[in-house]
Amino acid sequence: MSKVKDMSLAPEGVRKIEWVQKHMPVLEAIKKEYEETQPFKGITIGSCLHLEPKTINLGLTLMAGGAEVAMTGCNPLSTHDDAVAGAADLGL
C-alpha cells in the first residue's frame, strides 16, 4: 500500500524512472534475468533509502525477481516526490 500525497506528480516521476532505466544497462540486464529466475520469490524486502529514480529502479528490479518490496524514504529533503508517485503508479 502506497502513501503518496500528490499522485498528480506520477507522470513526471514515471518519465524520470524510465530515463534512469535506459541509462542503467547493467541493472536492466539483472532485472531481465530476475524476471526469468525469480530468485526472491516469497521474500519480503524492506528498505529505507533516499528515494529517487535510481533507488526506485533498484526496488523495481527486486520486484521483478519476485520479491514483495516495501520502500520508505530516509530523508524528506532527499526524497523526490515525483519519483515516489511514479513508483506507486508502477506498482511499487
Solvent accessible surface area in square Angstrom, and as a share of the most:
residue,aa,sasa,rsa
1,M,210,0.94
2,S,60,0.39
3,K,172,0.73
4,V,37,0.21
5,K,208,0.88
6,D,63,0.33
7,M,85,0.38
8,S,89,0.58
9,L,65,0.32
10,A,5,0.04
11,P,98,0.62
12,E,69,0.31
13,G,0,0.00
14,V,22,0.13
15,R,133,0.49
16,K,65,0.27
17,I,0,0.00
18,E,81,0.36
19,W,142,0.50
20,V,11,0.06
21,Q,39,0.17
22,K,159,0.67
23,H,104,0.47
24,M,53,0.24
25,P,96,0.60
26,V,110,0.63
27,L,28,0.14
28,E,37,0.16
29,A,62,0.48
30,I,61,0.31
31,K,20,0.09
32,K,131,0.56
33,E,102,0.46
34,Y,47,0.18
35,E,95,0.42
36,E,148,0.66
37,T,85,0.50
38,Q,65,0.29
39,P,63,0.40
40,F,49,0.20
41,K,152,0.65
42,G,81,0.78
43,I,84,0.43
44,T,91,0.53
45,I,43,0.22
46,G,57,0.55
47,S,32,0.21
48,C,81,0.49
49,L,56,0.28
50,H,90,0.40
51,L,12,0.06
52,E,27,0.12
53,P,11,0.07
54,K,109,0.46
55,T,28,0.16
56,I,2,0.01
57,N,0,0.00
58,L,74,0.37
59,G,0,0.00
60,L,22,0.11
61,T,2,0.01
62,L,33,0.16
63,M,63,0.28
64,A,19,0.15
65,G,0,0.00
66,G,23,0.22
67,A,8,0.06
68,E,121,0.54
69,V,20,0.11
70,A,58,0.45
71,M,41,0.18
72,T,75,0.44
73,G,32,0.30
74,C,61,0.36
75,N,52,0.27
76,P,119,0.75
77,L,168,0.84
78,S,31,0.20
79,T,33,0.19
80,H,80,0.36
81,D,91,0.47
82,D,20,0.11
83,A,0,0.00
84,V,33,0.19
85,A,0,0.00
86,G,0,0.00
87,A,6,0.05
88,A,21,0.17
89,D,89,0.46
90,L,73,0.36
91,G,53,0.51
92,L,32,0.16
